[in-house]
């Protein structure tokens, strides 16, 4: 008995240890453990017998479940005993019998939640054909909604694998009940745990994870993951997107109270009625929101890690409201970001446009003080809210979205400009001073984003994210108007100074935004020329070395930081070729003003260094180190070759590849090895092919021809 009991109690702990050591365990200790497991065994035996009676004794079953829950809560060992004694099957039996007792159902959910940290139990629930469906079925009972959703959320979070929502019976029918429930925010939490890989969103970048060979393998083996299937299922929930977008809009109202601290239990007739209202009146109805009673707000804020030392007692309630509002908004923004990052992006954007979601997103953007650091850690809802607002705006600038639907941000911007002009004309005609002052405060989306960029300069993460948003906007803008807007506002000069500081934190973003700003824009090159000249002249006239080195220093930073600057150099090469080609095509046009390439500092720098840059870009890569982050270096080198091919200058680069002059050519052989990885990556990555074509102005076939030509050298 002693040997068998020890095996049952300590099987995992024993591992490969000698069984003889079991004899060293004191008998008193084993007897104590024996009493615990015997107690649990008797409880489960009693539960089973009561469940098999024709007339169920609800009180007895409730009492047994209370005792089991007490055992599980008192000692983690009981959770292992519970599984060993097949207690999980009894829980399933209770759910199948569907005992119509709120107390019994709550205790059943409590036991499931207590067991969820045990991986063996969670794996069994998630792998079962009907367990999640049986739990989900309890959502029919309004009074159980919060407990059911919290239980499911615990299971989904603890599970190492995503749960397939297709397994849930009557998913859409039951989900439709939750849409108008006050606990919708809990339903959203449950959904995003099944729609996204949290390790992907929260873990730091891992070099191994970004290796091209691993990415190719994932793309081949996971053409449609459970996550993407679940995202499609969620998009199919009737009115789900409409409800949460309207709820997000409602949350911007000053009188709104987050469901996290709202008293909906006693609102109206019945329980759990959503005081935000149904879909029809959600946007227009006015509700008298009620907050739950909180005895000590300071304690609540302390538990949330919110400092209140400098907060007046009268403002504590506002701090709590702001925090819970931000948390609710963040959860909605997160689920929307997940859906917009999936395979059904276009469908989701079409639906969101019907609900004017972009207006709400911009309203949220405008409500943020971008000068203020509102967090101490990334888990703060204020910080997360900022990041997801920016991320969602970036989605609207995605190349595939713009190619299929047009640039929706630019359309909105043009509409705002027109509306502002009309309003200004009306105000001017009316000579209404008050209205004139109001119109001056009206900001369009571009003004808002550029102001946030300047305001967030001291906040590293926010500033980098807004910089990337601006870069994405310029990249897909239908004309040069946005480039010219930023040029008029001295952004190019600011980026030059930022690059000259050589701050590694901002270097890559500064180069990327700089590249988008000068791409195929004559004004940008002229301004850069004049600004570099002005900087040289502004230096101390006695310091001749400093005067001469300011331009050299600027361009040397491109060479010293090729991993960050290579895309910018790609745009420079494309632009210079474009200017040169325009000059040639219009050589007989008397009305054409040729671009003065001979006076262009960038042209001189690039012409003198293009082969050197080409070789450095290739030398940086090996088949072992090429990744999703640095494959752009290879693409930039290929772009140089494609441009040289147009001018019949490829031999200059090919000769450089044969650097030793005699076979074998190690550099050339290495490049051919890189292409063996490059090809399959783009074959299985259509979205990356589109980005490559968009950024280079060459078709993917042109790249393939270039790769083939080099491979045959």
C-alpha positions in Angstrom: 0.0 0.0 0.0 2.8 2.4 0.9 4.5 1.8 -2.4 1.4 2.2 -4.5 0.2 5.3 -2.7 3.6 6.9 -3.1 3.5 6.2 -6.8 0.1 7.9 -7.0 1.0 10.9 -4.9 4.5 11.6 -6.2 4.8 10.0 -9.6 6.0 13.3 -11.3 8.3 14.2 -8.4 9.9 10.8 -8.4 10.8 10.8 -12.1 13.9 8.6 -12.6 14.8 8.4 -8.9 15.2 5.0 -7.4 12.0 3.4 -6.1 14.0 2.4 -3.0 13.8 6.0 -1.8 10.1 5.6 -1.4 10.8 3.7 1.7 12.4 6.8 3.2 9.1 8.7 3.2 7.7 8.8 6.8 4.6 6.7 7.5 2.9 9.6 9.3 3.3 11.8 6.3 1.9 9.1 4.0 -1.0 8.5 6.3 -1.9 12.2 6.3 -1.9 12.2 2.5 -3.9 9.0 2.5 -6.6 10.7 4.5 -6.7 13.6 2.0 -7.1 11.4 -1.0 -9.6 9.1 0.8 -11.7 12.2 1.7 -11.7 13.3 -2.0 -12.5 9.8 -3.2 -15.5 9.5 -0.8 -16.8 12.9 -2.0 -16.5 11.8 -5.7 -18.2 8.5 -4.9 -21.1 10.3 -3.2 -21.4 12.7 -6.1 -21.6 9.9 -8.6 -24.2 8.0 -6.6 -26.4 11.2 -6.2 -26.1 11.9 -10.0 -27.4 8.5 -10.8 -30.6 8.9 -8.7 -33.8 9.5 -10.7 -34.7 12.3 -8.4 -31.7 14.5 -8.0 -31.0 15.8 -4.5 -29.8 19.3 -5.3 -28.9 20.2 -1.8 -26.7 17.1 -1.4 -25.0 17.7 -4.7 -24.4 21.4 -3.9 -22.8 20.4 -0.5 -20.5 17.9 -2.1 -19.4 20.4 -4.7 -18.7 22.9 -2.0 -16.5 20.4 -0.2 -14.6 19.5 -3.4 -14.1 23.2 -4.2 -12.8 23.7 -0.6 -10.3 20.8 -1.0 -9.0 22.1 -4.4 -8.6 25.6 -3.0 -6.8 24.5 0.1 -4.0 22.5 -1.4 -2.7 22.2 -5.0 -2.0 18.5 -4.4 -5.8 18.0 -4.4 -5.8 19.0 -8.1 -3.6 16.1 -9.0 -5.6 13.8 -6.8 -8.8 15.0 -8.5 -7.4 14.1 -11.9 -6.0 10.8 -10.7 -9.5 9.9 -9.3 -11.2 10.9 -12.6 -13.1 13.7 -10.9 -13.1 15.6 -14.2 -15.4 13.1 -15.7 -17.9 13.7 -12.9 -17.8 17.5 -13.7 -18.6 16.6 -17.3 -21.5 14.5 -16.1 -22.9 17.4 -14.1 -22.8 19.6 -17.2 -24.5 16.9 -19.3 -27.2 16.4 -16.8 -27.6 20.2 -16.9 -28.9 20.6 -13.3 -31.1 23.7 -13.2 -29.7 25.1 -10.1 -27.7 28.4 -10.1 -25.7 27.3 -7.0 -24.7 24.0 -8.5 -23.8 25.6 -11.8 -21.7 28.3 -10.1 -19.9 25.7 -8.0 -19.2 23.6 -11.1 -17.7 26.6 -12.9 -15.7 27.4 -9.7 -14.2 23.9 -9.7 -13.3 24.1 -13.5 -11.7 27.5 -12.9 -9.7 26.1 -9.9 -8.5 23.2 -12.0 -7.6 25.3 -15.1 -3.9 26.0 -14.0 -3.3 22.3 -14.1 -2.2 21.6 -17.7 -3.4 18.0 -17.7 -6.9 19.2 -16.9 -6.9 22.1 -19.4 -5.6 19.9 -22.2 -8.4 17.4 -21.4 -11.1 20.1 -21.5 -9.8 21.6 -24.8 -9.3 18.3 -26.4 -12.7 17.0 -25.4 -15.4 16.9 -28.1 -18.1 18.6 -25.9 -16.7 20.1 -22.7 -16.3 23.7 -24.0 -19.7 23.4 -25.7 -21.3 22.3 -22.4 -19.8 25.2 -20.5 -20.7 27.6 -23.3 -24.3 26.4 -23.1 -24.6 27.9 -19.6 -24.6 31.3 -21.2 -28.3 30.9 -21.8 -28.6 31.8 -18.1 -28.2 35.6 -17.9 -27.1 35.4 -14.3 -24.2 33.1 -15.1 -22.8 35.1 -18.0 -19.9 36.7 -16.1 -18.8 33.4 -14.4 -19.1 31.4 -17.6 -17.0 33.9 -19.6 -14.4 34.2 -16.9 -14.1 30.4 -16.7 -13.7 30.0 -20.4 -11.2 32.8 -20.5 -9.1 31.1 -17.8 -9.2 27.8 -19.8 -8.2 29.5 -23.1 -5.4 31.5 -21.5 -4.0 28.4 -19.7 -4.1 26.2 -22.8 -0.9 25.8 -24.8 -3.0 25.4 -28.0 -5.8 27.6 -29.5 -9.3 26.2 -29.2 -11.2 25.6 -32.4 -14.4 27.7 -32.1 -16.1 25.4 -34.7 -16.4 22.8 -31.9 -18.8 24.9 -29.9 -22.4 23.9 -30.7 -24.9 26.8 -31.4 -22.0 29.2 -31.2 -23.7 32.0 -33.3 -27.0 31.5 -31.6 -25.6 31.9 -28.1 -23.2 34.6 -29.2 -26.1 36.7 -30.4 -27.4 36.6 -26.8 -24.1 38.0 -25.5 -24.0 40.9 -28.0 -26.5 43.0 -26.0 -25.3 41.8 -22.6 -23.4 44.1 -20.2 -20.6 41.5 -20.0 -19.8 41.9 -23.7 -16.3 43.0 -22.7 -15.7 39.6 -21.1 -16.9 37.9 -24.3 -14.4 40.0 -26.2 -11.6 38.9 -23.9 -12.6 35.3 -24.5 -12.6 35.7 -28.2 -9.2 37.3 -28.6 -7.6 34.5 -26.5 -8.8 32.1 -29.3 -8.0 34.4 -32.2 -4.3 35.3 -31.6 -1.1 33.8 -30.4 -0.2 35.9 -27.3 3.4 34.7 -27.4 3.6 36.3 -30.9 2.2 39.7 -29.7 4.0 39.9 -26.3 7.4 38.2 -26.7 10.6 40.0 -27.7 11.9 39.6 -31.2 13.7 36.3 -31.5 16.4 36.0 -34.2 15.6 32.3 -34.6 11.9 33.0 -35.1 12.6 35.5 -37.9 14.9 33.2 -39.8 13.7 32.8 -43.4 13.9 29.0 -43.4 11.6 28.8 -40.3 9.2 31.3 -41.8 9.0 29.4 -45.1 8.4 26.2 -43.2 5.6 27.8 -41.2 4.0 29.2 -44.4 4.1 25.8 -46.1 2.7 23.9 -43.1 0.1 26.4 -41.8 -1.7 27.8 -44.8 -4.8 28.2 -42.6 -4.2 28.1 -38.9 -6.8 27.7 -36.2 -6.3 31.3 -35.4 -7.3 32.5 -38.9 -10.2 30.1 -38.9 -11.4 31.5 -35.5 -11.0 35.1 -36.8 -13.3 34.2 -39.7 -15.8 32.7 -37.3 -15.8 35.8 -35.1 -16.3 38.0 -38.1 -19.4 35.9 -38.8 -21.1 36.7 -35.5 -24.2 38.7 -36.4 -23.7 42.5 -35.7 -20.5 41.8 -33.7 -18.4 44.4 -35.5 -21.2 46.9 -35.5 -21.8 46.5 -31.8 -18.2 46.9 -30.7 -17.5 49.8 -33.0 -20.6 51.7 -31.8 -19.7 50.8 -28.2 -16.2 52.2 -28.8 -17.8 55.4 -30.1 -20.1 55.6 -27.0 -17.0 55.2 -24.8 -15.7 58.6 -26.0 -18.7 60.4 -24.4 -17.9 62.2 -21.2 -20.8 60.6 -19.2 -19.9 57.0 -20.2 -18.9 54.6 -17.5 -16.9 51.5 -18.3 -18.7 48.1 -17.8 -15.8 47.2 -15.5 -17.2 49.5 -12.8 -20.8 49.9 -14.0 -23.8 48.7 -12.1 -25.8 46.9 -14.7 -27.3 44.3 -12.4 -30.0 46.7 -11.2 -30.4 48.6 -14.4 -33.9 48.5 -15.8 -36.1 45.4 -15.5 -34.3 42.1 -15.0 -30.6 41.5 -14.7 -27.5 42.0 -16.8 -29.3 44.4 -19.2 -26.7 46.4 -21.2 -27.2 50.0 -20.3 -25.4 51.0 -23.5 -28.6 49.9 -25.3 -29.3 47.7 -28.3 -27.9 48.3 -31.7 -30.7 50.5 -32.9 -30.4 53.2 -30.2 -26.8 52.7 -29.1 -25.5 55.7 -31.0 -28.2 58.2 -30.0 -29.7 57.1 -26.7 -28.8 58.9 -23.5 -28.5 56.8 -20.4 -28.0 57.5 -16.8 -25.1 55.3 -16.0 -24.7 53.9 -12.5 -21.4 53.0 -10.9 -21.0 50.1 -8.6 -20.4 51.1 -5.0 -16.7 51.3 -4.1 -15.9 51.9 -0.5 -12.3 53.0 -0.9 -11.2 54.1 -4.3 -7.6 54.7 -3.2 -7.2 51.0 -2.4 -8.6 50.0 -5.8 -6.2 52.4 -7.6 -3.3 51.1 -5.5 -4.2 47.5 -6.5 -4.0 48.7 -10.2 -0.5 50.1 -9.6 -1.7 53.7 -10.2 0.1 56.4 -8.2 -2.2 58.8 -6.3 0.2 60.8 -4.3 -0.2 63.9 -6.4 -3.9 63.4 -7.0 -6.5 65.3 -5.2 -9.1 63.2 -3.3 -11.9 64.8 -5.4 -10.2 63.5 -8.6 -9.7 59.9 -7.5 -13.0 58.9 -9.0 -12.1 60.5 -12.3 -8.8 58.6 -12.3 -10.6 55.3 -11.8 -13.1 56.1 -14.6 -10.4 57.1 -17.0 -8.4 53.9 -16.2 -11.3 51.6 -16.7 -12.5 53.4 -19.8 -9.0 53.0 -21.3 -9.0 49.3 -20.4 -12.3 48.7 -22.1 -11.3 50.7 -25.1 -8.0 48.8 -25.4 -9.8 45.4 -25.4 -12.1 46.5 -28.2 -9.1 48.0 -30.2 -7.1 44.8 -29.7 -9.8 42.4 -31.0 -10.3 44.8 -34.0 -6.5 44.8 -34.6 -6.4 41.0 -34.5 -9.3 40.7 -37.0 -7.7 43.3 -39.3 -4.4 41.5 -39.2 -5.9 38.2 -40.3 -6.8 36.7 -43.7 -10.2 38.4 -43.7 -8.8 41.9 -43.5 -10.6 43.3 -46.5 -14.0 42.1 -45.4 -13.4 43.5 -41.9 -12.4 47.0 -43.3 -15.4 47.1 -45.6 -17.7 46.5 -42.6 -15.9 48.9 -40.4 -16.2 51.6 -43.0 -19.9 51.2 -43.0 -19.9 52.1 -39.3 -17.6 55.1 -39.8 -15.0 53.4 -37.6 -12.2 55.6 -38.9 -13.9 58.7 -37.5 -14.0 57.1 -34.0 -10.4 56.1 -34.3 -9.3 59.6 -35.1 -11.5 60.9 -32.3 -9.6 58.6 -29.9 -6.3 59.7 -31.4 -7.2 63.3 -30.8 -8.2 62.7 -27.2 -4.7 61.6 -26.2 -2.1 63.9 -24.8 1.0 62.8 -26.8 3.4 64.8 -24.6 2.4 62.8 -21.5 4.0 59.6 -20.4 1.0 57.9 -18.9 2.5 54.6 -17.9 5.2 52.8 -16.0 5.0 49.5 -17.8 3.7 48.2 -21.1 0.7 46.5 -19.5 -0.9 49.9 -18.8 -4.1 50.3 -20.7 -3.2 53.9 -21.5 0.0 52.8 -23.2 -1.7 49.9 -25.0 -4.5 52.1 -26.2 -2.0 54.5 -27.8 -0.2 51.7 -29.6 -3.4 50.0 -30.9 -4.8 53.3 -32.2 -1.5 53.8 -34.2 -1.4 50.1 -35.3 -5.0 50.3 -36.6 -4.3 53.5 -38.5 -1.3 51.8 -40.1 -3.5 48.9 -41.2 -5.5 51.5 -43.3 -2.2 52.3 -45.0 -1.3 48.7 -45.8 -0.3 48.3 -49.4 -2.8 45.5 -50.0 -5.6 47.6 -48.6 -4.7 50.6 -50.7 -4.4 48.6 -53.8 -7.8 47.0 -53.4 -9.8 49.9 -51.8 -7.9 53.0 -52.4 -6.2 55.2 -49.8 -9.0 55.7 -47.3 -6.9 58.0 -45.1 -6.1 60.3 -48.0 -9.8 60.4 -49.1 -10.8 61.4 -45.6 -8.1 64.0 -45.5 -9.2 65.6 -48.8 -12.8 65.6 -47.5 -11.7 67.3 -44.3 -9.8 69.9 -46.2 -12.9 70.6 -48.4 -15.2 70.8 -45.4 -12.9 73.2 -43.6 -12.6 75.4 -46.7 -16.4 75.5 -47.0 -16.8 76.4 -43.3 -14.2 79.1 -43.6 -16.0 80.6 -46.5 -19.3 80.5 -44.6 -17.7 82.1 -41.5 -16.0 84.7 -43.6 -19.4 85.6 -45.2 -21.1 85.7 -41.9 -18.3 87.7 -40.3 -18.9 85.6 -37.2 -15.8 86.0 -35.0 -16.7 83.1 -32.7 -17.1 80.7 -35.6 -13.8 81.9 -37.1 -12.1 81.0 -33.9 -13.8 77.6 -33.9 -12.7 76.8 -37.4 -9.1 77.6 -36.5 -9.3 74.8 -33.9 -10.5 72.2 -36.5 -7.6 69.9 -37.3 -7.5 67.4 -40.1 -6.1 63.9 -39.7 -2.6 64.9 -41.1 -2.3 67.9 -38.8 -3.2 65.7 -35.8 -0.7 63.0 -36.6 2.2 65.4 -37.3 1.4 67.3 -34.1 1.5 64.0 -32.2 4.9 63.2 -33.8 6.4 66.5 -32.5 4.7 66.2 -29.1 5.9 62.7 -28.5 9.6 63.4 -29.2 10.6 62.6 -25.7 8.6 59.4 -25.5 10.6 56.8 -27.4 8.0 54.1 -28.1 5.2 56.5 -29.0 7.5 58.6 -31.2 8.8 55.6 -33.1 5.3 54.2 -33.7 4.0 57.6 -35.0 7.1 57.9 -37.2 6.3 54.5 -38.7 2.6 55.6 -39.2 3.8 58.7 -41.1 6.2 56.6 -43.2 3.3 54.2 -44.1 1.0 57.1 -45.0 3.6 58.7 -47.3 4.4 55.4 -48.9 0.8 54.7 -50.0 -0.4 58.3 -50.5 -1.8 58.7 -54.1 0.3 61.8 -54.9 3.1 64.0 -53.5 0.8 66.3 -51.5 1.6 64.6 -48.2 5.4 64.7 -49.0 5.0 68.4 -49.7 3.0 69.0 -46.5 5.8 67.5 -44.5 8.4 69.4 -46.4 6.6 72.7 -45.8 6.6 71.8 -42.1 10.4 71.3 -42.0 10.3 67.6 -41.4 13.2 66.8 -43.8 15.5 69.2 -41.9 14.4 67.6 -38.6 15.2 64.1 -40.0 18.7 65.2 -41.2 19.5 66.5 -37.7 18.1 63.3 -36.2 20.3 61.2 -38.4 23.3 63.3 -37.6 22.8 62.6 -33.8 23.6 59.0 -34.7 21.2 57.7 -31.9 20.7 54.0 -32.6 17.2 54.0 -31.0 15.8 56.3 -33.7 18.2 55.7 -36.6 16.2 53.1 -38.6 12.9 55.0 -38.3 14.6 58.2 -39.3 16.2 56.7 -42.4 12.9 55.0 -43.4 10.9 58.2 -43.1 13.6 60.2 -44.8 13.5 57.7 -47.7 9.8 58.0 -48.1 10.0 61.8 -47.9 12.5 62.2 -50.7 11.4 59.3 -53.0 10.9 60.7 -56.6 10.4 64.2 -55.2 12.6 67.0 -56.7 11.7 69.4 -54.0 13.0 67.1 -51.3 16.4 66.8 -53.0 16.7 70.5 -53.6 15.8 71.3 -49.9 18.3 68.7 -48.7 21.0 70.3 -50.9 20.3 73.8 -49.6 20.0 72.6 -46.0 23.4 70.8 -46.0 25.0 73.9 -47.6 23.3 76.1 -45.0 24.6 73.8 -42.2 28.1 74.0 -43.5 28.0 77.8 -43.8 26.5 78.2 -40.3 29.6 76.5 -38.7 32.5 78.4 -37.3 34.3 79.9 -40.4 37.6 79.3 -38.7 37.0 75.6 -38.5 37.5 74.5 -42.1 37.5 70.8 -41.3 34.1 71.0 -39.7 32.8 73.0 -42.7 33.9 70.3 -45.1 32.9 67.3 -43.0 29.2 68.1 -42.3 28.0 66.6 -45.6 30.6 63.8 -45.5 29.5 62.9 -42.0 25.8 62.8 -43.0 26.4 60.4 -45.9 29.0 58.4 -44.0 26.2 57.5 -41.5 24.4 55.8 -44.4 27.4 53.7 -45.1 28.0 52.9 -41.4 24.4 51.9 -40.8 23.4 50.0 -44.0 21.2 47.6 -42.1 19.0 50.6 -41.2 19.6 52.9 -44.3 19.4 50.3 -47.1 15.7 50.9 -48.0 16.4 54.7 -48.0 19.3 54.1 -50.3 17.0 52.0 -52.5 14.6 55.0 -52.8 17.6 57.4 -53.5 18.8 55.2 -56.4 15.2 54.9 -57.8 14.8 58.7 -57.6 18.1 59.6 -59.2 17.4 57.2 -62.1 14.0 58.7 -62.5 15.4 62.3 -62.6 18.1 61.2 -65.0 15.6 59.4 -67.3 13.2 62.4 -67.3 16.1 64.7 -68.3 16.9 62.4 -71.1 13.4 62.0 -72.4 12.7 65.7 -72.3 16.1 66.9 -73.7 14.3 68.4 -76.7 11.5 70.0 -74.7 12.2 73.7 -74.4 9.6 74.1 -71.6 11.1 71.3 -69.5 13.4 72.3 -66.6 16.0 69.6 -66.2 17.0 68.5 -62.7 20.6 69.7 -62.0 22.1 66.3 -61.2 25.7 67.7 -61.3 24.9 70.1 -58.4 23.1 67.4 -56.3 25.1 66.3 -53.3 23.2 63.0 -53.1 23.9 62.2 -56.7 27.6 62.7 -56.2 27.7 60.6 -53.1 25.7 57.8 -54.6 27.6 57.7 -57.9 30.9 57.5 -56.0 29.7 54.8 -53.6 27.1 52.7 -55.3 29.4 49.7 -56.0 30.8 49.9 -52.5 27.3 50.0 -51.1 26.2 47.1 -53.3 29.1 44.9 -52.0 28.6 45.9 -48.4 24.9 45.0 -48.6 25.7 41.5 -49.8 28.7 41.0 -47.4 26.3 41.7 -44.5 24.3 38.5 -45.3 25.0 34.8 -45.0 22.6 31.8 -45.6 22.7 31.4 -41.8 21.9 35.0 -40.8 19.5 36.1 -43.5 16.1 36.9 -41.9 12.8 38.7 -42.4 14.5 41.8 -40.9 17.5 42.0 -43.2 16.3 40.4 -46.4 15.7 44.1 -47.5 19.5 44.4 -47.9 19.4 41.8 -50.6 16.4 43.4 -52.2 18.2 46.8 -52.3 21.2 45.2 -53.9 19.0 43.6 -56.5 17.3 47.0 -57.2 20.7 48.5 -57.9 21.3 45.8 -60.4 17.9 46.2 -62.1 18.6 50.0 -62.5 22.1 49.3 -63.8 20.6 46.9 -66.3 18.4 49.7 -67.7 21.5 51.7 -68.3 23.6 48.7 -69.5 26.0 49.1 -66.6 25.6 45.6 -65.0 29.1 44.6 -65.8 30.5 47.1 -63.2 28.6 45.2 -60.5 29.3 41.7 -61.9 33.0 42.4 -62.0 32.9 43.5 -58.4 31.3 40.2 -57.5 34.2 38.4 -59.1 36.5 40.2 -56.7 39.4 37.8 -56.7 39.6 37.7 -60.5 40.2 33.9 -60.5 37.8 31.0 -59.7 36.3 30.1 -57.3 34.5 33.3 -56.5 33.5 33.0 -52.8 31.3 36.2 -52.7 29.4 35.1 -55.9 28.9 31.5 -54.5 27.6 32.9 -51.3 25.1 35.1 -53.1 23.8 32.1 -55.1 23.2 30.3 -51.8 21.2 33.3 -50.6 19.0 33.1 -53.6 18.2 29.5 -52.7 16.4 30.9 -49.6 15.2 34.1 -51.2 13.1 32.4 -53.9 10.9 30.1 -51.7 10.4 32.9 -49.2 8.7 35.1 -51.8 7.0 32.2 -53.6 5.1 31.5 -50.3 4.7 35.2 -49.3 2.4 37.0 -51.7 2.0 39.9 -49.4 5.8 40.4 -49.2 6.0 40.2 -53.0 3.5 43.0 -53.3 5.5 45.1 -50.8 8.7 44.5 -52.8 7.1 45.5 -56.1 5.6 48.6 -54.5 8.8 49.8 -52.9 11.0 49.2 -55.9 8.7 50.0 -58.9 9.9 46.7 -60.5 7.7 43.6 -61.0 8.6 40.4 -59.2 9.4 38.8 -62.6 12.1 41.4 -63.1 13.6 40.4 -59.8 13.5 36.7 -60.7 15.2 37.4 -64.1 17.9 39.3 -62.3 18.4 36.4 -59.8 18.5 33.9 -62.6 21.1 36.0 -64.4 23.4 36.1 -61.4 22.9 32.4 -60.7 24.2 31.7 -64.2 27.4 33.7 -63.8 
